[in-house]
Amino acid sequence: EPEVTQTPSHQVTQMGQEVILRCVPISNHLYFYWYRQILGQKVEFLVSFYNNEISEKSEIFDDQFSVERPDGSNFTLKIRSTKLEDSAMYFCASRRDTTQETQYFGPGTRLLVL
Amino acid sequence: AQTVTQSQPEMSVQEAETVTLSCTYDTSESDYYLFWYKQPPSRQMILVIRQEAYKQQNATENRFSVNFQKAAKSFSLKISDSQLGDAAMYFCAYRSAYYNQGGKLIFGQGTELSVKP
């Protein structure tokens, strides 16, 4: 069964460094999402992406964040200058099209900013 | 803006018994989708069940069923014959059916379910 994959599973970085989180959505899916979950808190929406552009973003998704689909298979989230409060689990999700409402999640990347 | 509330931070159930997890939501929209996701200790998000707001019939998926009360904006999850593998954090989520919304999921705070052998 196809699944969403994410790399790395864990990432430790120093405050101020740039990180890139990678996701490979399910191959025939058209809608892509990033969510984050700070430890012990609920899952929060960051950004949605369709047709090679951002369709919606939350207040959390400020100028230090960017997303890209560089090669038709990967979907990346870049954090330009990490802060301590960026430490969280980051989930990628994908959805096939407008006829399918379910989002399928990847296993997540656990980011720790020191 | 839509909100999702799960008022039970923790629940406990005896193995083989039935447990119900509560979820309420607030929206002014008439068309939407509701989901329950399970998050085991691995923190993977796994879809448990989904309900379309335009359907009056409650969704069921094996041992999992929902009680969807649209007027009351309530969406509870019933787990029958609970198993040890059901122990996890359960999140209720809302999604607008209006496509200009981008399709984002709005999550509740979660309910931590423990299953006692």
HADDOCK unambig.tbl for C-alpha pairs under 7 A between the chains (distance, minus, plus):
assign (segid A and resid 41 and name CA) (segid B and resid 109 and name CA) 6.67 0.50 0.50
assign (segid A and resid 42 and name CA) (segid B and resid 107 and name CA) 6.66 0.50 0.50
assign (segid A and resid 42 and name CA) (segid B and resid 108 and name CA) 6.50 0.50 0.50
assign (segid A and resid 42 and name CA) (segid B and resid 109 and name CA) 4.79 0.50 0.50
assign (segid A and resid 42 and name CA) (segid B and resid 110 and name CA) 6.58 0.50 0.50
assign (segid A and resid 43 and name CA) (segid B and resid 107 and name CA) 6.08 0.50 0.50
assign (segid A and resid 45 and name CA) (segid B and resid 104 and name CA) 6.60 0.50 0.50
assign (segid A and resid 45 and name CA) (segid B and resid 105 and name CA) 6.80 0.50 0.50
assign (segid A and resid 48 and name CA) (segid B and resid 102 and name CA) 6.21 0.50 0.50
assign (segid A and resid 48 and name CA) (segid B and resid 104 and name CA) 6.83 0.50 0.50
assign (segid A and resid 55 and name CA) (segid B and resid 102 and name CA) 5.51 0.50 0.50
assign (segid A and resid 56 and name CA) (segid B and resid 102 and name CA) 5.55 0.50 0.50
assign (segid A and resid 105 and name CA) (segid B and resid 45 and name CA) 5.87 0.50 0.50
assign (segid A and resid 106 and name CA) (segid B and resid 44 and name CA) 6.91 0.50 0.50
assign (segid A and resid 107 and name CA) (segid B and resid 44 and name CA) 4.66 0.50 0.50
assign (segid A and resid 108 and name CA) (segid B and resid 44 and name CA) 6.68 0.50 0.50
